[in-house]
Amino acid sequence: MGQSSPTVLASGPIARSGDAISIELHQPDSMPATVRVVWATAPTITTPARYNEVASAALQLLAEASTMFARFKASKRL
């Protein structure tokens, strides 16, 4: 059986360095659905003064993905 393209639940930058997070819903035909959180390819580096900004951006994207995931469940597409 084939695999469908992932649905991006949320994606965006978390630091001014260009680091980003992508949260994807994968629904392969022959396996259970999974959620994949893709962090930057290298560690995210920030100063202590900017830590709250980075943490807030990451949590905001996770919250957005959680909301989108709930919509999928409510519409019975999952």
C-alpha positions in Angstrom: 0.0 0.0 0.0 1.2 3.6 -0.7 1.9 6.3 1.8 0.1 9.6 1.7 2.0 12.9 1.9 2.3 14.3 5.4 0.0 17.0 6.6 1.9 19.9 8.2 0.1 20.7 11.4 2.4 23.7 12.2 5.8 25.0 11.0 7.8 28.0 11.7 11.0 29.6 13.0 11.9 29.4 16.7 15.0 31.6 16.6 16.5 34.5 14.7 19.2 32.1 13.5 16.7 30.5 11.1 16.1 27.3 13.2 12.7 26.0 12.7 10.3 23.3 13.9 7.8 21.4 11.7 5.1 19.2 13.2 3.7 16.7 10.7 0.8 14.2 10.7 1.7 11.0 8.8 -1.1 8.7 7.9 0.3 5.7 5.9 -2.2 3.4 4.4 -1.0 0.2 6.1 0.2 1.6 9.5 -1.2 3.7 12.4 -1.0 7.5 12.1 2.0 9.2 13.7 3.0 12.8 14.5 6.5 13.7 13.7 8.2 16.7 15.3 11.2 17.9 13.1 13.6 20.1 14.9 16.4 22.1 13.4 19.2 19.9 11.9 21.6 21.2 14.5 21.2 22.4 18.1 19.4 25.7 18.5 21.8 28.2 20.1 20.6 31.4 21.8 21.7 33.8 24.5 20.2 33.6 28.0 18.4 36.9 27.3 16.7 35.4 24.2 15.9 32.0 25.8 12.3 33.0 26.6 11.7 34.1 23.0 12.9 30.8 21.7 10.9 28.7 24.2 7.8 30.8 23.6 8.0 30.4 19.8 8.5 26.6 20.1 5.5 26.2 22.5 3.4 28.4 20.3 4.0 26.1 17.3 3.3 23.0 19.4 0.0 24.5 20.6 -0.9 25.4 17.0 -0.2 21.8 15.9 -2.2 20.5 18.8 -5.2 22.6 17.7 -4.9 21.4 14.1 -4.6 17.8 15.4 -7.8 18.2 17.4 -9.6 19.5 14.3 -8.5 16.4 12.4 -9.8 14.1 15.1 -13.1 16.1 15.3 -13.6 15.8 11.6 -12.9 12.1 11.8 -10.1 12.3 9.3 -7.9 10.4 11.7 
